[in-house]
Amino acid sequence: MTQSVDKTLRDAAALHKAGRIAEAIKLYQAVLTKFPKNPRALKALAMLKGVSAPARPGQMPLTEFNALKKQYQKENFIDLANQAQGLANAFPKDKALLNLLGSVFNQLNQAQAAITLLSGALRLDKFFIDAQFNLGIAHQKNQDLANAIACFQNVIELAPNNSAAHFKLANAFRANSEFQKAILHYKKTLTLEPNHAPAHCNLGLSLQAIGDIAQAIRQYQAALKIDPKFIPAQGNLGNAMMAQGAFENAIKAFLKTLKLQPENYITSLNLGRAYKENGDFQAAFNAFRKVISMQPEFSEAHNDLGLTLYGQGKLETALKSYQKAVDLNPNYADAYNNMGVAHQELGAVTRAIESYQKAIAINPNHLVAYGQKMFQQASLCDWSALQQDRTMIATLGVSTPDVTPWNMLGFEDHPMRHLQRSKLFAEKKYNQKPLADAARPAQRAKPVRIGYFSADFHDHATMYLMAGVFEKHSKSDFEIYAYSYGPNTNDCMRKRLTAAVDKFHNVRQLSDFDIAALARDHEIDIAVDLKGYTQNTRLGIFAFKAAPIQVSYIGYPGSLGAPFIDYIIADPVVIPRAYESAYSEKIIFLPHSYQANDDVRPIANTVYSRSQLGLPADAFVLCCFNNSYKITPCEFDIWMRVLSQIEGSVLWLLEANKWVSQNLRNAAQARGIDPSRLIFAPKLAHHEHLARHSCADLFIDTFNVNAHTTASDALWAGLPLVTKAGKGFAARVAASLLTAIGLPELIVETEAAYEALILDLARSPQQLQAVTEKLARNRRTSPLFDAGLLTNHLETGYRAAYQRWVEQKPPAHIRIAP
């Protein structure tokens, strides 16, 4: 027996030395049960319990408990966790011990074990604040926010000034997306503990979540004032600056974060995004390559690298990056969408559509991909595919900000929905913090400085319209600046522009912010955007407020819905009074057509024969050279009915791509028309294209988006045009042109009238000849092709807008008298 007792005592001592206290106590107690006066057992047990007599029932000795606390403070969590169950069993009524052990399991993220122990402590004492607090932490780690919130609220009820509980409660509310409640408790935390840097930081996150970015930035800055090396606040500050569009400041914040934590690849990713948004594609490229070097399997970095390469015009290389992103993450819908955009730019339209379809298959709510896919299908005249999406048209982009407004113009003629799409899109995409307001002069400066901004200052439709305006601006009253962010082609149209304006600036390599700042340095009074939401736009320049007065003109046929655009140039036909409310801008109404036209636009001397162009010599040639996306089944049905009723007639269309030709010929055949009666014209140089109009008899227009430049091309070339006036700007342009050239008889209001007028003109050569002769007379005498007259009216509008600004009056509609 002696040997057995000795062995038991040695085992107990070993357990004690290993920290397995509860097991050691049990062995010593077992020895004393048989040998109550054993001195070794009595001495060891007394030392363990911290007193010479046995501990009170259910409680661990104070000295041993303090030893456990020291282990906890030294973060010996795993050792304590190994002892926990035995200790809890040995002392099931020791609430302090159960609380301590619950804290251990919290530290080890073993939330359920912590909840069991802490709930036991609270059954012993429901007013035990520490256990209540730690139970809240355990519930939050267990994703049970409702119980976490209840626990922290219980703590605050018992101890209203417990700053830690207010902070934890705020965190739980924020995690539960109850941001206003979170804000309240973060503020209470800071009242109790003003130098609580994490509270400032998390208050900033909550403020940012409700859209108060400016206040969020102040909180991040407050956190950094307390602790300049507080990395979360520095990173969040950068993100907030990004959200505000202050990309330069965002870059500075991210660089400071990386100085503190160079291997933080998420910050490097955000730095790259800030560089990209700021137009510094090379710096963005370097940042994303650094991320990929640290995290080669990070699909987001490959996608962002692709976007940067796309911004540099390296489309093929961008596609490789997008492909790598989807190889790493086959469910990456955004990367498939971006791949579609690159294919689209490269002219691989069917591949673009396939990419958009993959994005939609992964995410059926990917509205950006839906809008892009539908637009590309429209450009192929693939109406069977579009028919599946018809139900989406009325809502697409109206309740979400992701759909490019331009893509939706061709699908419906509904100016209020077009406005809503523009507003949502602008609100999300262009929320940059503008430059400070320019000082107002005491009196009107002479000359007023007008800045025109575009990517199209070359051989492009915009220059075909605007060249005459640039040349005829008053040199005494205005200084004209042109800011080009498009290609430097050095073609004849580019040379006309640079010769006409006072100052020309190639700003293609500058960021939006830097371009806006440059315009401010030049003291531009009125900045005119010629792009809107069309391809290669850089409307961000205007979001930064390039000038005190900002105007939308010629590029986008509708409202931009952007609060930083003050005026849109229009006329009473494209925006009738009934639809003025569908435009967020104030309207400068020119008295005739809003559309500028170059009255020296050259027409080639080439005399084309119909046989040269593949047209029957004796046919009645209906012509529509509009972009293919503008053609819908509605117009096409009418055209086919006209062909069926006019013997020997043909339809002459622009050869956009091989799919359009095949799809429209198939559509004709399905409507009982010989496909050979559709003839497609290849693209020609613009002056040659104008010359070949002479081989057509009548231009017939599309509805939702009319002929715009193509309409003025036809009229300039002497070809009459029939149009149906719709509701929105895009659907009323041809009506504006016909009104200005004195041919209102070619404007109708209904589809039936449109069809009837085409048939009347086709069946009555005398009537058509009279219209053609009237067009020939009016072409040189009407306001439409009087570039000097339009420029005078435009300048009158500019002067009126400028004078209102000088007089500190808000923008208002301006109507220019003839």
C-alpha positions in Angstrom: 0.0 0.0 0.0 2.9 2.3 0.8 4.2 1.9 -2.7 0.8 2.6 -4.2 0.4 5.8 -2.1 3.9 6.9 -3.1 3.1 6.4 -6.8 -0.2 8.2 -6.4 1.5 11.2 -4.7 4.2 11.2 -7.5 1.5 11.2 -10.2 -0.3 14.1 -8.4 2.9 16.1 -8.3 3.6 15.5 -11.9 0.1 16.6 -12.8 0.6 19.7 -10.7 3.8 20.5 -12.4 2.1 20.1 -15.8 -0.6 22.5 -14.8 -3.3 19.9 -14.7 -4.5 21.3 -11.3 -7.9 19.7 -11.1 -6.6 16.3 -11.7 -3.8 16.7 -9.1 -6.3 17.8 -6.5 -8.4 14.8 -7.2 -5.4 12.4 -6.6 -4.4 14.2 -3.4 -8.0 14.0 -2.2 -8.1 10.3 -3.0 -5.0 9.7 -0.8 -6.6 11.7 2.0 -9.8 9.6 1.8 -7.8 6.5 2.7 -5.2 8.2 4.8 -6.7 11.5 6.2 -3.5 12.4 8.0 -1.0 11.8 5.2 1.4 14.8 5.6 2.6 15.0 2.0 -1.0 15.0 0.7 -2.1 17.6 3.3 0.8 19.9 2.5 0.5 19.7 -1.3 -3.3 20.2 -1.2 -2.9 23.2 1.2 -0.4 24.7 -1.2 -2.7 24.2 -4.2 -5.7 25.7 -2.4 -3.7 28.6 -1.0 -4.9 27.9 2.7 -4.1 25.4 5.3 -7.7 24.2 5.4 -9.8 22.9 2.4 -11.3 25.5 0.1 -14.9 26.5 0.3 -17.1 24.0 -1.6 -17.2 24.6 -5.4 -14.5 27.3 -5.5 -10.9 27.1 -6.7 -8.3 28.4 -4.2 -7.5 32.0 -4.8 -3.7 31.4 -5.3 -4.5 28.8 -8.0 -7.0 31.0 -9.7 -4.5 33.9 -9.8 -2.0 31.5 -11.3 -4.5 30.7 -14.0 -5.1 34.4 -14.6 -1.4 34.9 -15.1 -1.4 32.2 -17.7 -4.3 33.9 -19.4 -2.5 37.2 -19.4 0.5 35.5 -20.9 -1.8 34.2 -23.7 -1.2 30.5 -22.7 -4.7 29.9 -24.2 -4.1 26.4 -25.6 -2.6 25.1 -22.3 -5.6 26.6 -20.4 -8.0 25.1 -22.9 -6.6 21.7 -22.3 -7.2 22.1 -18.6 -10.6 23.7 -18.9 -13.0 20.8 -18.8 -11.4 19.2 -15.8 -11.4 22.5 -14.0 -15.0 23.2 -14.9 -16.0 19.8 -13.6 -13.9 20.2 -10.5 -15.4 23.6 -9.7 -18.8 23.8 -11.4 -20.0 26.6 -9.1 -17.0 28.9 -9.5 -18.4 31.6 -11.6 -15.1 33.5 -11.9 -13.4 30.3 -13.1 -16.1 29.6 -15.7 -15.9 33.2 -16.9 -12.1 33.0 -17.2 -12.3 29.7 -19.1 -15.0 31.1 -21.4 -12.7 34.0 -22.2 -10.0 31.4 -23.1 -12.3 29.8 -25.6 -13.2 33.2 -27.0 -9.6 33.8 -27.6 -9.3 30.5 -29.5 -12.5 31.3 -31.5 -14.2 28.3 -30.1 -17.4 30.2 -29.6 -19.7 27.3 -28.7 -17.5 26.1 -25.9 -17.2 29.6 -24.6 -21.0 30.0 -24.7 -21.5 26.8 -22.6 -19.0 28.0 -19.9 -20.2 31.6 -19.8 -23.9 30.6 -19.7 -22.9 28.4 -16.7 -21.4 31.4 -15.0 -24.5 33.5 -15.6 -26.8 30.8 -14.2 -24.8 31.2 -11.0 -25.0 35.0 -11.1 -27.2 36.7 -13.7 -25.7 40.0 -12.8 -22.2 38.9 -13.5 -21.1 41.8 -15.8 -17.9 40.2 -17.0 -19.6 37.0 -18.0 -22.4 38.8 -19.7 -19.8 40.9 -21.7 -17.8 37.8 -22.7 -21.0 35.9 -23.6 -21.8 38.7 -26.0 -18.4 38.3 -27.6 -18.9 34.6 -27.9 -22.4 35.0 -29.6 -20.9 37.5 -32.0 -18.1 35.1 -32.9 -20.8 32.5 -33.4 -22.6 34.9 -35.9 -25.6 35.2 -33.5 -25.9 38.9 -33.6 -29.3 39.1 -31.9 -28.0 37.4 -28.7 -24.7 39.3 -28.9 -26.7 42.6 -29.0 -28.9 41.5 -26.0 -25.8 40.6 -23.9 -24.1 43.9 -24.5 -27.3 45.8 -23.8 -27.6 43.9 -20.5 -24.1 45.0 -19.6 -24.9 48.6 -20.4 -28.1 48.4 -18.3 -26.0 47.3 -15.3 -23.1 49.6 -16.1 -24.3 52.5 -18.3 -20.7 54.0 -18.6 -19.0 50.8 -19.7 -17.2 52.1 -22.8 -16.1 48.6 -23.9 -19.7 47.4 -23.9 -20.8 50.4 -25.9 -18.0 49.7 -28.4 -18.9 46.0 -28.7 -22.6 46.8 -29.0 -21.8 49.3 -31.8 -19.8 46.6 -33.6 -22.6 44.2 -33.3 -25.1 46.7 -34.7 -22.8 47.5 -37.6 -22.3 43.8 -38.4 -26.2 43.6 -38.4 -26.4 46.6 -40.8 -28.1 48.7 -38.1 -25.8 51.6 -38.9 -27.7 54.4 -37.1 -27.7 52.4 -33.8 -24.1 51.6 -34.3 -23.3 55.3 -34.8 -25.1 56.2 -31.6 -23.0 53.7 -29.5 -19.7 54.6 -31.2 -20.4 58.2 -30.2 -21.2 57.1 -26.7 -17.9 55.2 -26.6 -16.0 58.3 -27.7 -17.8 60.4 -25.1 -16.5 58.1 -22.4 -13.2 57.4 -24.0 -12.3 60.2 -26.5 -9.0 58.7 -27.6 -10.5 55.4 -28.6 -8.9 55.1 -32.1 -10.8 51.9 -33.2 -14.1 53.6 -32.2 -13.3 56.6 -34.4 -12.4 54.2 -37.2 -15.5 52.0 -36.9 -17.7 55.1 -36.6 -16.2 56.2 -39.9 -17.2 52.8 -41.5 -20.8 53.2 -40.2 -21.0 56.8 -41.5 -19.6 55.7 -44.9 -22.2 52.9 -45.0 -25.0 55.5 -44.8 -23.4 57.6 -47.5 -21.9 60.3 -45.3 -18.4 60.0 -46.7 -17.2 63.5 -45.6 -17.9 62.7 -41.9 -16.4 59.2 -42.3 -13.2 60.8 -43.5 -13.1 63.1 -40.5 -13.4 60.0 -38.2 -10.6 58.1 -39.9 -8.4 61.3 -39.6 -9.3 61.5 -35.9 -8.2 57.9 -35.4 -5.0 58.6 -37.2 -4.3 61.7 -35.1 -4.6 59.5 -32.0 -2.5 56.7 -33.5 -0.7 57.6 -36.8 0.2 53.9 -37.3 -3.3 52.6 -37.1 -3.4 50.7 -40.3 -7.2 50.0 -40.6 -7.9 53.7 -40.3 -5.3 54.6 -43.0 -6.7 52.0 -45.4 -10.3 53.0 -44.7 -9.3 56.6 -45.3 -8.0 55.6 -48.7 -11.2 53.8 -49.6 -13.3 56.7 -48.5 -11.3 59.1 -50.6 -11.8 56.7 -53.5 -15.5 56.7 -52.9 -15.5 60.5 -52.9 -13.5 60.6 -56.2 -10.5 62.2 -54.5 -8.1 59.8 -56.2 -5.0 61.7 -55.5 -5.7 61.7 -51.7 -6.7 58.1 -51.8 -3.3 57.3 -53.4 -1.5 59.1 -50.6 -3.4 57.2 -47.9 -2.7 53.8 -49.5 1.0 54.7 -49.9 1.1 55.5 -46.2 -0.6 52.2 -45.4 2.0 50.3 -47.5 4.8 52.1 -45.8 3.6 50.7 -42.5 2.7 47.3 -44.0 4.5 46.7 -47.3 3.1 43.2 -47.8 -0.6 44.2 -47.5 -1.7 43.0 -50.9 -5.3 44.3 -50.4 -4.0 47.8 -50.0 -1.8 47.4 -53.1 -4.9 46.3 -55.0 -6.8 49.4 -53.8 -3.8 51.6 -54.7 -3.8 50.2 -58.2 -7.5 50.9 -58.5 -6.9 54.5 -57.3 -4.2 54.9 -59.9 -6.4 53.5 -62.6 -9.4 55.7 -61.7 -7.0 58.7 -61.7 -5.9 57.8 -65.3 -2.3 56.8 -64.3 -2.4 53.4 -66.0 1.3 52.7 -65.8 1.3 53.1 -62.0 -1.8 51.0 -61.8 -0.2 48.3 -63.9 2.8 48.3 -61.5 0.6 48.1 -58.5 -1.4 45.1 -59.8 1.7 43.3 -60.9 3.0 43.7 -57.4 -0.2 42.2 -56.0 0.1 39.2 -58.4 3.7 38.7 -57.4 2.5 38.4 -53.8 -0.7 36.5 -54.5 -0.5 34.8 -57.9 -3.9 33.1 -57.5 -5.7 36.3 -56.7 -8.3 36.5 -59.4 -9.4 40.1 -58.6 -5.9 41.3 -59.3 -5.8 39.7 -62.7 -9.2 41.3 -63.5 -8.0 44.7 -62.4 -4.8 44.3 -64.4 -7.0 43.6 -67.4 -9.0 46.7 -66.9 -5.8 48.7 -66.7 -4.5 47.2 -70.0 -7.9 47.9 -71.5 -7.5 51.5 -70.5 -4.1 51.6 -72.2 -5.7 50.3 -75.4 -3.9 46.9 -75.1 -7.1 44.9 -75.7 -5.5 41.5 -76.6 -3.3 41.6 -73.5 -6.3 42.6 -71.4 -8.2 39.6 -72.7 -5.4 37.3 -71.4 -5.7 38.9 -67.9 -9.5 38.4 -67.9 -9.0 34.8 -69.0 -6.6 34.2 -66.1 -9.1 35.7 -63.7 -11.9 33.3 -64.8 -9.4 30.4 -64.9 -8.7 31.0 -61.3 -12.4 31.8 -60.5 -14.8 30.3 -63.0 -17.7 32.1 -61.2 -16.2 35.5 -61.7 -19.1 37.3 -63.5 -17.5 40.7 -63.7 -14.4 39.3 -65.4 -16.6 37.7 -68.0 -18.4 41.0 -68.5 -15.1 42.8 -68.9 -14.0 40.2 -71.4 -17.1 40.9 -73.4 -16.3 44.6 -73.5 -12.8 43.9 -74.8 -14.1 41.5 -77.5 -16.7 44.2 -78.4 -13.9 46.8 -78.9 -12.0 44.3 -81.1 -15.1 43.8 -83.3 -15.6 40.2 -82.1 -19.3 40.8 -81.4 -20.4 37.2 -81.1 -17.6 36.5 -78.7 -18.6 39.6 -76.7 -22.2 38.3 -76.5 -21.0 34.8 -75.4 -18.9 36.5 -72.6 -21.9 38.6 -71.5 -24.1 35.4 -71.5 -21.5 33.7 -69.2 -21.6 36.6 -66.8 -25.4 36.4 -66.7 -25.4 32.6 -66.3 -23.3 33.1 -63.2 -25.2 36.1 -61.9 -28.7 36.5 -63.4 -28.8 40.0 -61.8 -25.7 41.2 -63.6 -27.5 44.1 -65.2 -24.4 45.6 -66.8 -23.9 42.4 -68.7 -27.6 42.4 -69.7 -27.4 45.9 -71.1 -24.2 45.2 -73.0 -25.5 41.9 -74.4 -28.8 43.4 -75.5 -27.0 46.3 -77.2 -24.7 44.0 -79.1 -27.6 41.7 -80.1 -29.3 44.8 -81.4 -26.2 45.8 -83.4 -26.5 42.4 -85.1 -30.2 42.8 -85.6 -30.5 39.5 -83.7 -34.1 40.2 -82.8 -35.0 36.6 -81.8 -32.5 36.7 -79.0 -33.7 40.2 -77.9 -37.2 39.0 -77.8 -36.4 36.9 -74.7 -35.3 40.1 -72.9 -38.2 42.4 -73.9 -39.8 42.2 -70.4 -36.6 43.7 -68.9 -36.4 46.8 -71.0 -38.8 48.9 -69.0 -37.0 48.2 -65.7 -33.4 47.7 -66.8 -31.3 50.5 -65.2 -34.4 52.3 -63.8 -34.0 51.0 -60.3 -30.2 50.2 -60.4 -27.3 52.3 -61.3 -25.3 49.8 -63.3 -26.7 50.1 -66.8 -25.0 52.5 -69.3 -27.8 54.9 -70.4 -26.5 54.9 -74.0 -27.2 51.2 -74.3 -30.9 51.6 -73.6 -31.8 54.5 -75.9 -32.5 52.2 -78.8 -34.9 49.9 -76.9 -37.6 52.3 -76.0 -38.8 55.9 -76.5 -39.4 56.9 -72.9 -37.7 60.1 -71.8 -38.6 59.8 -68.1 -37.0 56.3 -67.9 -34.0 57.5 -69.8 -33.7 60.3 -67.3 -33.9 57.9 -64.3 -31.2 55.7 -65.8 -29.0 58.6 -66.3 -29.5 59.9 -62.8 -28.7 56.6 -61.1 -25.7 56.0 -63.4 -24.3 59.5 -62.7 -24.9 59.2 -59.0 -22.9 56.0 -58.7 -20.2 56.6 -61.2 -19.5 60.3 -60.8 -19.4 61.2 -57.1 -16.0 62.9 -57.2 -15.4 65.8 -54.9 -15.3 68.8 -57.3 -12.7 71.5 -57.3 -13.4 74.6 -55.3 -15.8 77.1 -56.8 -14.2 79.6 -59.1 -14.4 83.3 -58.1 -17.1 85.3 -59.8 -15.8 88.4 -61.6 -17.3 91.7 -60.7 -18.3 92.3 -64.3 -18.4 90.2 -67.4 -14.9 89.3 -68.6 -13.9 89.8 -72.2 -13.4 87.5 -73.9 -15.3 84.6 -72.3 -13.3 81.4 -72.4 -15.1 78.4 -73.8 -13.5 74.9 -73.5 -14.7 72.0 -75.7 -13.8 68.5 -74.5 -14.0 65.4 -76.6 -12.3 62.2 -77.8 -13.5 62.9 -81.3 -11.4 65.7 -82.6 -10.5 63.9 -85.8 -12.2 62.3 -88.8 -15.4 61.6 -86.9 -19.1 62.5 -87.0 -18.7 65.1 -84.3 -16.2 67.0 -86.3 -18.4 66.8 -89.4 -21.0 68.7 -87.4 -18.8 71.0 -85.3 -16.0 72.1 -87.6 -17.9 75.1 -88.8 -18.8 76.3 -85.3 -15.1 76.2 -84.3 -14.2 78.3 -87.3 -17.0 80.8 -86.9 -16.8 81.6 -83.2 -16.4 85.3 -82.5 -12.7 86.0 -81.8 -13.5 89.3 -80.1 -16.0 87.9 -77.6 -14.7 84.4 -77.0 -11.4 82.5 -76.6 -11.9 78.9 -77.7 -10.0 76.1 -76.1 -10.1 72.5 -77.3 -9.1 69.6 -75.0 -8.6 66.3 -76.8 -8.4 63.0 -75.0 -8.8 60.9 -78.2 -6.3 59.6 -80.7 -3.9 62.0 -82.4 -4.6 61.1 -86.0 -3.3 64.4 -87.6 -6.0 64.0 -90.3 -7.6 66.9 -92.2 -10.4 67.3 -89.6 -7.9 67.5 -86.8 -5.9 70.1 -88.7 -9.1 72.2 -89.2 -9.8 72.1 -85.5 -6.3 73.1 -84.4 -6.3 75.9 -87.0 -9.7 77.2 -85.8 -9.3 77.3 -82.0 -7.2 79.7 -79.9 -5.7 76.9 -77.8 -5.5 73.2 -78.4 -4.4 70.8 -75.7 -3.8 67.1 -76.2 -4.7 65.7 -72.7 -5.0 62.1 -73.5 -2.4 61.0 -71.0 -3.8 63.1 -68.1 -6.2 61.9 -65.5 -9.7 63.4 -65.3 -8.7 65.4 -62.2 -5.7 66.8 -63.9 -7.6 67.8 -67.0 -10.2 69.6 -64.9 -7.4 71.3 -62.9 -5.7 72.3 -66.2 -9.0 73.9 -67.4 -9.2 75.7 -64.1 -5.7 77.0 -64.5 -6.7 78.2 -68.0 -9.7 80.0 -66.3 -12.2 78.4 -68.6 -15.6 80.0 -68.0 -17.8 77.5 -69.8 -16.9 73.8 -70.3 -18.7 72.0 -73.1 -18.9 68.2 -73.1 -19.3 66.8 -76.6 -19.5 63.1 -75.5 -22.1 62.5 -72.8 -22.5 58.7 -72.3 -21.2 57.7 -75.7 -18.1 55.6 -76.2 -14.8 56.9 -74.8 -16.5 59.5 -72.6 -14.6 61.1 -69.8 -17.4 62.8 -68.0 -15.4 62.5 -64.8 -13.6 65.7 -65.9 -16.9 67.5 -65.5 -17.6 65.8 -62.2 -14.5 67.5 -60.9 -16.0 70.8 -62.2 -13.7 71.9 -65.0 -15.5 75.3 -65.2 -18.1 77.2 -63.3 -20.6 76.6 -66.1 -20.8 73.2 -67.7 -22.8 72.3 -70.8 -23.8 69.1 -72.6 -23.9 69.4 -76.4 -24.2 67.4 -79.6 -22.7 64.1 -78.3 -25.5 62.6 -76.2 -29.1 62.9 -77.3 -30.7 63.0 -73.9 -30.3 64.1 -70.3 -27.1 63.2 -68.5 -28.9 63.3 -65.2 -25.8 64.6 -63.6 -26.0 67.5 -61.0 -22.7 68.9 -62.3 -24.0 69.6 -65.8 -25.9 72.9 -65.8 -27.2 73.2 -69.3 -28.1 71.1 -72.4 -28.2 72.6 -75.8 -31.4 71.8 -77.6 -34.3 73.3 -79.6 -38.1 73.4 -79.2 -38.5 70.4 -81.5 -36.1 67.9 -79.8 -37.4 69.0 -76.4 -41.0 70.1 -76.6 -42.5 71.8 -73.5 -44.4 68.6 -72.6 -41.1 66.8 -71.9 -38.9 69.5 -70.4 -39.2 67.7 -67.0 -37.4 64.7 -68.5 -34.1 66.7 -68.4 -32.2 67.4 -65.2 -30.3 70.2 -67.0 -31.6 73.6 -67.7 -32.2 74.0 -71.5 -30.6 76.5 -73.8 -33.2 76.5 -76.7 -31.7 77.5 -80.0 -34.4 78.9 -82.3 -33.8 76.4 -85.2 -32.3 73.0 -85.0 -29.8 72.4 -82.1 -27.6 70.4 -84.4 -24.5 72.2 -85.7 -23.6 71.5 -89.3 -20.5 72.3 -91.3 -21.6 74.2 -94.4 -18.5 73.5 -96.3 -18.6 69.8 -95.8 -17.1 68.4 -99.1 -19.1 66.0 -101.3 -16.9 64.0 -103.7 -17.1 64.8 -107.4 -17.6 61.1 -108.1 -20.7 60.5 -110.2 -21.8 57.0 -109.1 -24.0 54.8 -111.2 -26.4 52.5 -109.5 -24.8 49.5 -111.2 -21.4 50.5 -109.6 -23.1 50.3 -106.2 -25.0 47.0 -106.8 -28.4 48.8 -107.2 -30.9 48.0 -109.9 -30.9 50.8 -112.5 -34.7 51.2 -112.6 -35.6 50.4 -108.9 -37.2 52.7 -106.4 -34.4 52.8 -103.8 -35.4 53.2 -100.2 -32.3 54.1 -98.1 -31.4 53.9 -94.4 -27.8 54.4 -93.5 -28.5 54.4 -89.8 -26.4 52.3 -87.4 -27.8 48.7 -87.2 -28.7 48.9 -83.5 -31.3 51.5 -84.4 -33.3 49.2 -86.6 -36.0 47.3 -84.8 -38.8 44.9 -86.0 -41.2 47.8 -85.8 -39.6 49.8 -88.6 -38.5 46.7 -90.5 -42.1 45.3 -90.7 -43.2 48.6 -92.3 -40.3 48.6 -94.7 -41.1 45.1 -95.8 -44.7 46.0 -96.4 -43.6 48.9 -98.5 -41.4 46.7 -100.6 -44.2 44.3 -101.1 -46.4 47.1 -102.4 -43.9 49.0 -104.6 -42.9 46.8 -107.4 -39.2 46.7 -108.2 -38.3 48.6 -105.0 -35.2 47.8 -102.9 -33.9 48.7 -99.5 -30.3 50.1 -99.3 -28.7 49.7 -95.9 -25.2 50.2 -94.4 -23.1 47.1 -94.3 -22.3 47.1 -90.6 -21.1 43.5 -90.3 -21.8 40.1 -91.8 -24.3 39.1 -89.1 -26.5 42.2 -89.8 -26.7 41.3 -93.5 -27.6 37.7 -92.9 -30.1 38.4 -90.1 -31.9 41.1 -92.0 -32.1 39.0 -95.2 -33.5 36.1 -93.1 -36.0 38.5 -91.6 -37.0 39.7 -95.0 -37.5 36.2 -96.3 -39.6 35.4 -93.2 -41.9 38.3 -94.2 -42.2 37.1 -97.7 -39.7 39.4 -99.3 -36.9 38.2 -101.6 -33.7 38.7 -99.6 -31.9 40.0 -102.7 -34.0 43.1 -102.4 -31.9 44.1 -99.4 -28.7 45.7 -100.7 -25.8 46.5 -98.3 -23.4 49.4 -98.9 -19.8 49.0 -97.7 -18.2 51.8 -95.8 -16.6 54.6 -97.8 -14.6 57.8 -97.0 -17.1 60.4 -95.8 -17.0 62.6 -98.9 -17.6 59.5 -101.2 -20.3 58.3 -98.9 -22.1 61.7 -99.3 -21.7 61.4 -103.1 -23.4 58.0 -103.3 -26.6 59.3 -101.7 -27.6 60.6 -105.2 -28.4 57.0 -106.2 -31.2 56.7 -103.6 -34.7 58.0 -104.0 -35.8 58.4 -100.3 -34.2 58.1 -96.9 -36.5 56.3 -94.4 -35.8 56.8 -90.7 -35.8 54.7 -87.6 -37.9 55.4 -84.6 -36.5 55.1 -81.0 -33.2 56.6 -82.2 -33.5 58.6 -85.4 -30.9 59.4 -88.0 -28.8 62.1 -86.5 -25.6 62.9 -88.4 -26.8 60.4 -91.0 -29.9 62.6 -91.4 -28.0 65.7 -92.0 -25.7 63.8 -94.3 -28.7 62.8 -96.4 -30.2 66.3 -96.4 -26.8 67.9 -97.2 -26.5 65.4 -100.1 -30.0 66.4 -101.4 -31.8 63.2 -100.4 -35.3 63.7 -98.8 -36.0 62.0 -95.5 -39.2 60.7 -93.9 -39.3 60.5 -90.1 -41.7 59.8 -87.3 -41.3 62.2 -84.4 -41.2 60.4 -81.0 -41.1 61.6 -77.4 -37.4 61.7 -76.4 -34.6 63.7 -77.7 -33.1 60.8 -79.7 -36.4 60.1 -81.3 -37.0 63.7 -82.5 -33.7 64.8 -84.0 -34.7 64.2 -87.6 -37.9 66.2 -87.0 -35.7 69.0 -85.7 -33.5 68.9 -88.9 -36.5 68.8 -91.2 -38.2 71.7 -89.4 -35.0 73.8 -89.7 -34.7 73.0 -93.4 -38.3 73.9 -94.1 -39.7 70.4 -94.8 -42.2 69.8 -92.0 -44.4 67.8 -94.5 -41.9 64.9 -94.1 -42.5 64.6 -90.4 -45.3 62.3 -89.2 -46.6 61.4 -85.7 -47.7 57.7 -86.1 -46.4 54.5 -87.6 -49.4 54.4 -89.9 -48.8 57.9 -91.2 -45.1 57.0 -91.7 -46.0 54.0 -93.8 -48.6 56.0 -95.8 -46.2 58.9 -96.5 -43.5 56.6 -97.8 -46.0 54.8 -100.1 -47.4 58.2 -101.3 -43.9 59.4 -102.3 -42.9 56.1 -103.8 -46.1 56.0 -105.9 -46.0 59.7 -106.9 -42.8 60.7 -108.7 -44.1 64.2 -109.1 -44.7 64.6 -105.4 -41.3 63.2 -104.6 -39.6 65.4 -107.2 -41.3 68.5 -105.7 -39.9 67.6 -102.3 -36.5 66.9 -103.7 -36.4 70.3 -105.5 -37.6 72.1 -102.4 -34.8 70.5 -100.4 -32.3 71.6 -103.1 -33.6 75.2 -102.8 -33.6 75.2 -99.0 -30.3 73.5 -98.6 -28.4 76.8 -99.1 -30.9 79.2 -97.6 -32.4 77.6 -94.5 -31.0 77.8 -91.0 -30.0 74.1 -90.9 -26.8 74.5 -92.9 -26.0 78.0 -91.8 -23.0 77.4 -89.5 -22.5 81.1 -88.9 -26.1 81.6 -87.8 -26.1 78.6 -85.4 -22.8 79.8 -83.9 -24.3 83.3 -83.3 -27.3 81.7 -81.5 -25.0 79.4 -79.6 -22.9 82.3 -78.4 -26.0 84.2 -77.3 -26.9 81.2 -75.1 -23.3 81.1 -73.7 -23.5 84.8 -72.9 -26.8 84.5 -71.2 -25.6 81.5 -69.1 -22.4 83.3 -68.2 -24.2 86.5 -67.2 -26.5 84.6 -64.9 -23.5 83.1 -63.2 -21.8 86.5 -62.8 -25.0 87.8 -61.3 -25.1 84.8 -58.9 -28.3 83.6 -60.4 -28.9 79.8 -60.7 -29.1 78.3 -64.1 -32.5 78.7 -65.8 -34.0 77.8 -69.2 -32.7 80.2 -71.9 -34.7 80.7 -75.1 -32.8 82.3 -78.0 -34.9 84.4 -80.4 -34.4 83.8 -84.1 
